[in-house]
Amino acid sequence: MSVSKIAETFKNLKVRRYGLITLGAILLAVPVIKRKLDIAREKTPRTYPVALELASPRLGVLRARETYLGLFKPENQAALSSRLSARVVFIADEGTAVKKGDVVLRLDTSDLAAGAEALSIKKQNQEKVYNRDKVLFDNGAVSQERLESSQNLYQQAVSAYEAASAQLSYGVISAPFDAVVGKRFLQPGDTAYPGKVLAQLDGTGPGYEVYSDLPVETAVKIKPGSEQEITFNGGFQRARVKAVVPAAANNLMTVKLALTGNKLHIPAGTYVDTHFYTSVSSGFIVPANSVSRNMNGYFALTVKNGTVHWAPVKVLGTDGVSYCVEGLAPAARLGTASRQDLLKIYEGQQVKAVREGGAHD
């Protein structure tokens, strides 16, 4: 084969290779171009306005309120413990109502009873000896020393008997006030030990207390004697501040409230919502769900000409349902939404009013 033919053959192969590459590129590009043309022909998605309920601010006065958990307990509450090491013979069931003086717990004191009986007999015998020696001394038959020794022995016998009787009395534990037996920590047949709590008594009134831990900055606003409120199962009851414990722990202070009666039938040891009224503010009263807060402050969701505008406001107080603010125009219209939805609404967004409310109450 000549040199010219070899060169021509290589040239043809090169042309074919580039032709195949070009064809492959075209085949790859066609779907992409087609998709871009399809997208270009599609209509821009339609934006729908956010649906909001509207309300108007009103001028008014609001009592600022903060809510914390409080521990409800009877004013009279006792933890019963034993002074003896003895077997439990009887202990009242949990939930049993007892009157002052009713037996709540009885211990096996048979050994102590036997010992007390022996000491009682010894006391009686020593008393007879002492009385006899007094007669003999009056008649000059015994010395002063003999009489004093007899008297000392009698007094020792009396003291021993009284101590044994006192020990015996510890075997019966009675209710110190009208109460309900709360949790008991032993069962009949168990052994009680000195100092070990056996059962708890929860007084049945009329006095009750609530203990609530508040941040220091809130607690200092609460005045002894002021009226507050507790809620339980949808009901509420007034309470008065009995004391504000001055010592702070973990930046918290304890506020002690007193109640008369238990009209909400709250079980002892239950945590209840305790509402503390900390201040009174005057300004525009707006729904709490029309205001959002971020690192730059508080902003009210206002609506004008069907468009959202976030208006900066100064919050003067809140009761958990409403805010008292300043900085709003009197004729402002407010949009209300859930906390989660408020975070999604942006400046300039179109609004559709689903209900026109009047002034916020």
C-alpha positions as a printed NumPy array, in Angstrom:
array([[  0.   ,   0.   ,   0.   ],
       [  1.28 ,   3.423,  -0.915],
       [  1.948,   6.138,   1.551],
       [ -0.876,   8.287,   0.158],
       [ -3.475,   5.54 ,   0.665],
       [ -2.354,   4.938,   4.238],
       [ -2.69 ,   8.647,   5.016],
       [ -6.153,   8.753,   3.454],
       [ -7.262,   5.753,   5.539],
       [ -6.161,   7.417,   8.808],
       [ -7.909,  10.592,   7.761],
       [-11.171,   8.74 ,   7.189],
       [-10.914,   7.01 ,  10.596],
       [-10.363,  10.342,  12.313],
       [-13.366,  11.852,  10.577],
       [-15.553,   8.928,  11.642],
       [-14.405,   9.175,  15.25 ],
       [-15.174,  12.872,  15.5  ],
       [-18.464,  12.268,  13.814],
       [-19.45 ,   9.677,  16.408],
       [-18.449,  11.98 ,  19.261],
       [-20.503,  14.806,  17.775],
       [-23.523,  12.546,  17.309],
       [-23.285,  11.334,  20.919],
       [-23.118,  14.89 ,  22.216],
       [-26.212,  15.807,  20.208],
       [-28.119,  12.798,  21.52 ],
       [-27.24 ,  13.771,  25.109],
       [-28.156,  17.4  ,  24.604],
       [-31.586,  16.828,  23.053],
       [-33.387,  15.752,  26.332],
       [-31.84 ,  18.634,  28.25 ],
       [-32.913,  21.171,  25.646],
       [-36.372,  19.618,  25.503],
       [-36.752,  19.852,  29.333],
       [-35.69 ,  23.493,  29.307],
       [-38.234,  24.241,  26.606],
       [-40.942,  22.45 ,  28.622],
       [-40.055,  24.433,  31.749],
       [-40.089,  27.662,  29.774],
       [-43.6  ,  26.856,  28.543],
       [-44.865,  26.124,  32.103],
       [-46.769,  28.889,  33.89 ],
       [-45.281,  30.473,  36.999],
       [-46.876,  28.875,  40.093],
       [-49.617,  31.014,  41.518],
       [-49.024,  32.391,  45.02 ],
       [-52.008,  32.169,  47.347],
       [-52.538,  34.711,  50.141],
       [-52.252,  33.545,  53.751],
       [-55.6  ,  33.244,  55.548],
       [-55.765,  35.212,  58.808],
       [-58.356,  36.207,  61.34 ],
       [-58.253,  39.948,  61.929],
       [-58.701,  41.902,  65.145],
       [-58.347,  45.482,  66.302],
       [-56.314,  46.697,  69.274],
       [-58.128,  48.497,  72.056],
       [-56.958,  50.891,  74.723],
       [-57.22 ,  49.378,  78.175],
       [-55.604,  48.161,  81.372],
       [-54.034,  44.727,  81.725],
       [-52.844,  42.906,  84.843],
       [-49.601,  41.197,  83.913],
       [-49.624,  37.56 ,  84.953],
       [-46.966,  34.881,  85.112],
       [-47.744,  31.206,  85.679],
       [-45.615,  28.682,  87.561],
       [-46.147,  25.255,  89.065],
       [-46.91 ,  25.103,  92.777],
       [-47.017,  22.183,  95.226],
       [-50.4  ,  21.897,  96.959],
       [-50.435,  20.503, 100.508],
       [-52.537,  20.694, 103.668],
       [-51.464,  23.198, 106.288],
       [-51.504,  20.299, 108.768],
       [-49.331,  17.453, 107.576],
       [-47.405,  14.951, 109.669],
       [-44.942,  12.121, 109.111],
       [-45.545,   9.493, 111.794],
       [-42.489,   7.701, 113.141],
       [-41.788,   5.247, 115.956],
       [-39.766,   5.613, 119.136],
       [-39.537,   1.847, 119.505],
       [-38.142,  -1.158, 117.714],
       [-41.217,  -3.362, 117.488],
       [-43.427,  -5.33 , 115.113],
       [-46.34 ,  -3.493, 113.491],
       [-49.642,  -5.023, 114.632],
       [-52.013,  -2.541, 112.993],
       [-51.667,   0.367, 110.565],
       [-54.613,   2.212, 109.   ],
       [-55.12 ,   1.767, 105.271],
       [-54.134,   4.532, 102.864],
       [-57.046,   6.882, 102.245],
       [-58.636,   6.235, 105.656],
       [-60.212,   9.346, 107.191],
       [-59.302,   9.711, 110.879],
       [-60.323,  12.13 , 113.605],
       [-57.982,  13.678, 116.129],
       [-57.128,  10.982, 118.681],
       [-58.021,   7.998, 116.472],
       [-55.486,   5.166, 116.498],
       [-53.499,   5.126, 113.268],
       [-50.844,   2.563, 114.208],
       [-50.282,  -0.013, 116.944],
       [-47.039,  -1.883, 117.728],
       [-46.457,  -5.181, 119.5  ],
       [-45.493,  -4.096, 123.025],
       [-46.204,  -7.363, 124.856],
       [-42.623,  -7.543, 126.186],
       [-42.8  ,  -3.957, 127.388],
       [-46.179,  -4.6  , 129.008],
       [-44.761,  -7.539, 130.97 ],
       [-41.825,  -5.421, 132.1  ],
       [-44.109,  -2.56 , 133.118],
       [-46.293,  -4.951, 135.122],
       [-43.263,  -6.238, 137.027],
       [-42.136,  -2.701, 137.779],
       [-45.625,  -1.796, 138.912],
       [-45.536,  -4.623, 141.453],
       [-42.062,  -3.575, 142.593],
       [-43.284,   0.016, 143.011],
       [-46.225,  -1.133, 145.095],
       [-43.985,  -3.264, 147.321],
       [-41.448,  -0.491, 147.777],
       [-44.269,   1.903, 148.643],
       [-45.37 ,  -0.44 , 151.447],
       [-41.8  ,  -0.611, 152.793],
       [-41.501,   3.155, 152.721],
       [-44.839,   3.677, 154.472],
       [-43.851,   1.127, 157.143],
       [-40.495,   2.826, 157.704],
       [-42.23 ,   6.198, 158.093],
       [-44.346,   4.758, 160.916],
       [-41.308,   3.18 , 162.523],
       [-39.352,   6.416, 162.237],
       [-42.173,   8.389, 163.835],
       [-41.976,   5.975, 166.754],
       [-38.173,   6.124, 166.954],
       [-37.726,   2.531, 165.799],
       [-35.56 ,   3.301, 162.734],
       [-32.988,   5.948, 161.949],
       [-33.27 ,   8.936, 159.658],
       [-30.756,   7.262, 157.35 ],
       [-32.968,   4.163, 157.081],
       [-36.004,   6.258, 156.247],
       [-34.149,   8.24 , 153.557],
       [-32.818,   5.036, 151.971],
       [-36.326,   3.582, 151.893],
       [-37.65 ,   6.793, 150.351],
       [-34.958,   6.78 , 147.66 ],
       [-35.685,   3.184, 146.731],
       [-39.386,   3.995, 146.45 ],
       [-38.719,   7.03 , 144.221],
       [-36.455,   4.921, 142.007],
       [-39.212,   2.317, 141.664],
       [-41.718,   5.042, 140.738],
       [-39.347,   6.492, 138.112],
       [-38.643,   3.059, 136.612],
       [-42.359,   2.296, 136.388],
       [-43.178,   5.67 , 134.819],
       [-40.407,   5.234, 132.248],
       [-41.7  ,   1.77 , 131.357],
       [-45.269,   3.111, 131.098],
       [-44.095,   5.885, 128.794],
       [-42.304,   3.336, 126.592],
       [-45.487,   1.288, 126.556],
       [-47.524,   4.308, 125.424],
       [-45.26 ,   4.699, 122.393],
       [-46.761,   1.485, 121.042],
       [-49.949,   3.333, 120.087],
       [-49.756,   6.256, 117.646],
       [-52.845,   8.433, 117.296],
       [-53.8  ,  11.155, 114.839],
       [-52.773,  14.621, 116.129],
       [-55.496,  16.262, 113.982],
       [-58.324,  15.396, 111.604],
       [-56.68 ,  13.904, 108.535],
       [-56.551,  11.305, 105.799],
       [-53.914,   8.584, 105.898],
       [-51.624,   9.265, 102.946],
       [-48.849,   6.956, 101.913],
       [-47.822,   4.318, 104.438],
       [-44.328,   2.904, 104.38 ],
       [-44.8  ,  -0.304, 106.385],
       [-47.239,  -3.199, 106.365],
       [-48.621,  -5.165, 109.331],
       [-45.934,  -7.625, 110.404],
       [-43.03 ,  -5.362, 109.42 ],
       [-40.648,  -4.077, 112.072],
       [-40.649,  -0.409, 113.001],
       [-37.41 ,   1.271, 114.049],
       [-36.884,   4.518, 115.957],
       [-36.929,   7.524, 113.615],
       [-38.197,   5.593, 110.601],
       [-41.26 ,   7.192, 108.975],
       [-44.208,   4.807, 109.131],
       [-47.035,   6.756, 107.483],
       [-48.017,  10.243, 106.376],
       [-51.108,  12.117, 107.528],
       [-52.643,  14.806, 105.334],
       [-54.859,  17.221, 107.213],
       [-58.421,  17.767, 106.008],
       [-58.423,  21.506, 106.482],
       [-59.571,  24.094, 106.722],
       [-56.127,  25.499, 105.923],
       [-54.08 ,  24.58 , 102.836],
       [-50.842,  25.867, 101.329],
       [-49.144,  26.102,  97.947],
       [-45.365,  26.355,  97.555],
       [-44.093,  27.778,  94.265],
       [-40.5  ,  28.46 ,  93.156],
       [-40.142,  31.682,  91.14 ],
       [-37.199,  33.442,  89.49 ],
       [-35.798,  36.128,  91.755],
       [-36.783,  38.927,  89.355],
       [-40.422,  37.797,  89.544],
       [-40.527,  36.908,  93.239],
       [-39.415,  40.392,  94.309],
       [-42.585,  41.778,  92.671],
       [-44.836,  39.59 ,  94.83 ],
       [-46.008,  41.2  ,  98.056],
       [-47.064,  39.282, 101.198],
       [-50.821,  39.533, 101.624],
       [-51.478,  40.015,  97.897],
       [-54.169,  37.909,  96.24 ],
       [-53.14 ,  35.392,  93.608],
       [-54.874,  32.441,  91.93 ],
       [-54.442,  28.7  ,  91.47 ],
       [-56.117,  26.55 ,  88.806],
       [-56.812,  22.827,  88.69 ],
       [-58.948,  20.77 ,  86.308],
       [-60.435,  23.897,  84.753],
       [-61.423,  25.463,  88.075],
       [-59.76 ,  28.256,  90.035],
       [-59.417,  29.323,  93.652],
       [-58.092,  32.497,  95.232],
       [-55.036,  32.362,  97.463],
       [-53.119,  34.899,  99.498],
       [-49.362,  35.2  ,  99.719],
       [-48.336,  34.084, 103.201],
       [-44.596,  34.584, 102.829],
       [-41.808,  35.12 , 100.327],
       [-38.738,  33.183, 101.442],
       [-35.838,  35.649, 101.192],
       [-33.048,  33.103, 100.627],
       [-32.481,  32.311,  96.947],
       [-31.298,  28.929,  95.684],
       [-30.413,  28.379,  92.017],
       [-31.711,  31.892,  91.318],
       [-35.151,  30.862,  92.613],
       [-37.192,  32.065,  95.581],
       [-40.079,  30.211,  97.22 ],
       [-43.459,  31.91 ,  97.529],
       [-45.818,  30.404, 100.086],
       [-49.559,  30.891,  99.55 ],
       [-52.415,  30.17 , 101.957],
       [-55.909,  28.975, 101.024],
       [-59.049,  28.41 , 103.064],
       [-60.805,  25.209, 102.067],
       [-60.203,  22.926,  99.117],
       [-63.141,  23.584,  96.811],
       [-61.253,  22.129,  93.813],
       [-60.728,  18.785,  95.641],
       [-56.997,  18.817,  94.955],
       [-55.138,  15.744,  96.284],
       [-52.278,  16.49 ,  98.651],
       [-48.905,  16.583,  96.91 ],
       [-50.373,  17.65 ,  93.551],
       [-48.711,  20.315,  91.403],
       [-51.117,  23.041,  90.29 ],
       [-50.824,  26.07 ,  88.014],
       [-50.222,  29.146,  90.149],
       [-50.92 ,  32.533,  88.563],
       [-49.013,  35.512,  89.946],
       [-50.149,  39.04 ,  89.057],
       [-46.989,  41.111,  88.954],
       [-47.979,  44.534,  87.557],
       [-50.709,  46.633,  85.947],
       [-50.128,  48.215,  82.517],
       [-52.067,  50.683,  80.366],
       [-51.857,  50.697,  76.583],
       [-53.151,  48.833,  73.544],
       [-54.468,  45.396,  74.391],
       [-53.783,  42.902,  71.574],
       [-54.088,  39.116,  71.233],
       [-50.944,  37.219,  72.256],
       [-51.108,  35.292,  68.958],
       [-50.73 ,  38.492,  66.935],
       [-47.262,  39.238,  68.325],
       [-43.988,  37.504,  67.515],
       [-40.626,  37.86 ,  69.198],
       [-37.14 ,  37.514,  67.787],
       [-33.65 ,  38.67 ,  68.697],
       [-34.542,  42.217,  67.634],
       [-37.588,  42.525,  69.897],
       [-41.363,  42.204,  69.632],
       [-43.318,  42.713,  66.414],
       [-47.061,  42.911,  65.83 ],
       [-48.564,  41.313,  62.732],
       [-50.431,  44.205,  61.117],
       [-52.429,  44.045,  57.894],
       [-52.88 ,  46.979,  55.524],
       [-54.374,  46.855,  52.036],
       [-54.27 ,  43.054,  52.121],
       [-50.535,  42.945,  52.86 ],
       [-48.563,  41.877,  55.946],
       [-46.403,  44.412,  57.766],
       [-44.449,  43.555,  60.913],
       [-44.671,  46.609,  63.211],
       [-42.185,  46.905,  66.1  ],
       [-43.919,  47.313,  69.474],
       [-42.912,  47.636,  73.098],
       [-44.507,  45.034,  75.371],
       [-45.594,  46.478,  78.725],
       [-47.094,  43.3  ,  80.161],
       [-48.895,  40.042,  79.438],
       [-51.396,  37.762,  81.123],
       [-50.65 ,  34.826,  78.826],
       [-53.694,  35.557,  76.639],
       [-53.092,  39.174,  75.666],
       [-50.266,  41.676,  75.459],
       [-50.354,  45.296,  76.553],
       [-48.199,  47.2  ,  74.041],
       [-47.34 ,  50.665,  72.888],
       [-46.233,  51.797,  69.442],
       [-49.302,  50.739,  67.434],
       [-51.481,  53.051,  65.396],
       [-55.014,  53.237,  66.884],
       [-56.576,  52.172,  63.568],
       [-54.215,  49.225,  63.036],
       [-55.65 ,  45.899,  61.992],
       [-53.977,  42.828,  63.427],
       [-53.664,  39.335,  62.03 ],
       [-53.775,  36.384,  64.434],
       [-52.228,  32.971,  63.889],
       [-50.676,  30.128,  65.832],
       [-47.115,  30.505,  67.124],
       [-45.829,  28.159,  64.433],
       [-47.681,  29.973,  61.63 ],
       [-46.469,  33.384,  62.813],
       [-42.908,  32.259,  62.156],
       [-43.774,  31.463,  58.522],
       [-45.412,  34.785,  57.664],
       [-43.093,  37.271,  55.962],
       [-43.109,  40.992,  55.316],
       [-45.229,  41.947,  52.308],
       [-47.069,  38.626,  52.111],
       [-50.59 ,  38.797,  50.709],
       [-53.387,  38.238,  53.217],
       [-56.916,  36.932,  52.968],
       [-59.143,  37.729,  55.924],
       [-61.158,  34.652,  56.877],
       [-62.969,  36.513,  59.649],
       [-63.174,  40.145,  60.566],
       [-63.078,  40.551,  64.292],
       [-63.925,  43.65 ,  66.222],
       [-61.83 ,  45.222,  68.938],
       [-59.88 ,  42.617,  70.904],
       [-61.497,  41.816,  74.244]])
